[in-house]
Amino acid sequence: DYQMPVMDGIAFLKAVRQRFGSIPFILFTGKGREEVVIEAINYGADFYLQKGSDMKAQIVELTNMIHYAVSHWRVEMDLRESEERYRHVVEDQTEFICRFTPDGTHIFVNEAYCRYFGYTREEIIGSRFKPNIPSEDRQKVARMISSLTPEHPFGTIEQRIIMPDGTIRWQRWVDRAIYHPVGNLKEYQSVGRDITEIKRIEQALRESEEKYRTVFENTGTAVVVVESNRIISLANTEFERLSGYSKDEIEGKKTWTEFVLREDLERMLAQHELRRRNHTKALIHYEFRFVTKSGDIRDIYLSID
């Protein structure tokens, strides 16, 4: 009610909102003054119902208000719990997560994002925060973002970032454009992770493969890599010269047995099988006769392991 001893309905509403938050509140009173209605709305009353002569009809209306207010409150509680669960999931991620409007204004960042870039959430949200990206990568990012459409809202990119101490780190981002139902752009969501170590390993692998290939190609002898099914998976230039076949004709197509003279093949196959059962017992050096593309026969001294 509005008129009550000790405090009126508006004062009671303020006290309830302070102590119990958004619990449903309905002001049911005979007072019809406009300022009471305005105050009730301003301080968060769910409904305002003025008493009249037909109490039976008013009780029905009040009942409906109560059902609606409680139902609405429960939906809000469920939504708040859902958002809380979502926030916990997002905050527990090691990936960097942010959301920003088309003009670059950040509207959400998770803790991992703040920790990685060394800023607080308050410093980033509401600002047009931009990491320091090398110019060539900046253009690549801009092209990817501008390519997103309602039909293809996702994009993935790998880019570099210059940290405050001048070091360069690599990141992989998955970007999503979020659109209003009518199709106009609302905001972007980006989920990223640091892939510097992956890039370092990839570079080391490329260097290792390059060194291996350099040795493989420049030993001065014919060299092949043979799979367990006898297919030659790699052949060097010297083997091309020896056999008369190109690498395209050899790699992944020919077996080593095709280059062995028939009379030597049984002995070679026996060693091949023995090597796969117990490589310590198989010979690693022996001689055989090699058949070239033109049918010439060459005497070969073989080292294999």
N, C-alpha and C positions, 0 to 999 in steps of 0.2 A: 504494500500500500504506500501511499505518499505521506499522509498524515499519521504519524506514529509517535509514541512518547520517546523521549531521549534523543532520537535522531529521525529525520524524515526519510522518505524513500530514496531520494537522490544521495544523501549522505550514506545511507546503507549500501546503495549501489557502489559508491566509491570504495567503501570498506571491503565489500565482497570482491571487487575487481583486484584490489591490492592483495588480498589473502588467497583467493581461489581462482584467479585468472579468468578464463573464458567460460566458466560454468554458466549455463543458461539463466537469464534474468528477465523477468517480465514485471513491468510496473502496472498495477491494476488499481485504479483510483478514481474517485469522483471529481478530482481536480481536473479541469479542462484548460488550464491556462497554457498559453503557447510556450512561455519560457520554461515550464516544467517539461514539456515534450522535448524541447530543444536540448535541455540539460540531460534528459534521459538518453537521448540519442548520442550526444557528445561523450557521455561517460560509458557508452557501450551497452545499453539495454538492448536486448534482442527484440522485444516488442513493448508497445505501450497500448493499454486498453482502458478506455474510459468507461466508468460504470454508468448504467442507465436504468430505465424502469423495467425492461424485460430481462430479468436475471437468468431465466432459463436459457434464452438464446445466447446470453453473454457467457454463461458457463460452458455452453457448447463451443463458442468461439475461443474461450480461454483454453479449453481442453485441446482444441486443434493447435493453438499456439504452443502449448507445452509439448505436444507430440512432435511438432515440426522443429522446435528449438532443440529438443533433446536429440532428435535424429540428426539435425545439422551439426550439433556439437560432437556427436559420435563420429560422424564422417570426418570432421576436422581432426579429431584425436587420431583416427586411423591414418589420415594423411600425414599428420605430424610424426607418427611412429614410423610410417613408411619412409618419409624423408630422413628421419633420424637413422634408420637402418641403411638407407642409401648413402648418407653422409659418412657413416662408419666404414662402409665398404670403400668409398672413394678415398677417405683419409688414410685407410690402411694400405692402400696401393703404394708400391714403390715407383710406379710410373708417374710422370708429371702430368697433371690434368688441369686444363684451364678452359674457360668459356669466355668469348669476347664478341662484341657487337661488330657490325661491318666496318665501323670507323676505327676499330682497334681497341676500344675501351674494354678492359677486363671486368667481367662481372662475377667470375668465380675462379679461384685457384685452390688446389689442395696443398697440404703441408709439404709433400715431396717437392712440388713445384717451387714453393717459397724457399725451402732448404737448399735446393740445387742452385738457385740463382742468387741466394743470399739476401733476400728481401722479406719483409713481413707481409702478411696478407693485407694489412691496412695500407701499406705503401703501394701495393699493386692494384687492388680492386678500385675501380673508378678512374684509373689512369690508363694511358695508352702505352703501357710498358712494352718495350721491344728489346729482346736480347741483341747483343752486338754480333751481327752475322756478316761474314765476308761478302763483298759486293756481288761476286758471281753467284754465290749461294742465295743471296737476297732476291735476285732476279728469278732464280729457279723457284723459290718459295712463292713469289708473287704470281708466277705463271700457273703454278699448281692450284693455288687458292682461287684464282680467277676462272679456272677450268671447271670448278664444281658447279653442278646444276641440280635441279630437283630430280631429274632422271638418274644422275650419277653424282650423288652427294658426298661420296667418300674419295679420299686420296691419301696416298702414302708417299713420304719423301724422306730421304737421308740428307742431312745438312751439317755444316760445321758451325760452331759458335766460338767466339773469342771471349774467354773468361776474363774477369777483372785483372788477373795477374799476367795476362797476355798469352796464356796457354790456349791451344785449340783443342776443343772436344768435338766428338761426332755424336749426333742424335738421330734417332728415327722417330718420325711423327706420323700418326694416323689422324687425319683431319676430316671432320664431318660438317657440312653446311646444314643448318636447321632452318626450315622454311615455315612461314605461316600457312594455314590451310588454303589461302587464296593464291599462294605461290611466291609471294615476295620474301626476300631473305630476312631472317630474324636474327640469327647469330651463328657463331662457329664453335665447335668443340674440338679441342686438340688433346691427344693422349700421346705422350712421348717417353722415350727412355734413352739413357746414355749408352751408346754402342762403341765408344772409343776403344775398348779392349778388343771387341770383335774386329774392328777395323785394323787394329795393330796385328792381330793374329792373321787376318786375311793378307795384309801386306807382307808379313814374315813368310807366309805360305807361298805367295807369289814369288818372293825373292828366292826361297828355297827351291821352288819348281824351276825357276830360271837358271839357278846354279846347276841343278840336276840336268836340265835339258842341255845346258852348255857343255857339261862333261859328256853327256850321252851322245851329243852330236860331234864332239871333237876329240874322241879317243883315238881316232885313226884306224879303228877296227869296226867291223860290222857288228852291230848290237841290236838285239830284239828283246822285248818283254813278252813272255808267253803266259797265257792264262791256263787254268787247270783243264779246260776243254780243248787245249792244244792250239787255240786261235792266237795269232800274233796281234797283240793290242798296240804295240809301239815298235817302230822300226826307225833306225837312223839313216842319214844320207848315205853312209858307207854301205849299209845293207842294200839300199836302192841300187847303188853302183854295182855291187857284187851280184845281186839277183837279176837285175835287168828290169825289175818291176818298180813302179812308182809307189809312194807311201799310200796313196789313195787306193791302189790295187791290192795292197798288202794288209794294212791295219784294219782289224775287225772282219776281214774276209778270208784270209788264207791261214791254213794251219802250218806249223813248222814241218809236219810230215811230208808236205808237198815238195819240199826242197831237198829231201833225202833220197839218195839212190836206193832203188828197191832192195838190192842185196844187203844194204846196211840198215834197213828200216827196222827189222825184227830186233836187232841188238839195241838200237836206239829206243824203241818202245819199251823194252824190258827195263832199261835204265830210267825211263820216264816214270813208269809205274813204281819202281823201287824208290825213286826219289820222293814220291808222294806218300809211300808207306813209312819209310825211314830214310830221311835225306842223308843221315850220317854214313849210311852204307853204300849210297850211290856214288858213282864216279863223278868228279867235278871237272876232269880234263880227259878228253879222248878225241880220236880222229874219226872222220867220216867223209863220205863223198857227197858233194853238194851239186844239185842240178839247177842251172840257171833257166831263165825264161826262153833263151834261144836253144836250150838243150845241151849246152856245154857242161862238162863235169869238172868241178874244182875240188882239190884236196883241201880239207878244212881241219884246223886244230881248234877244238871247241872248249871253252870254259863256261860252265853252267852251274848255277846254284839258285 
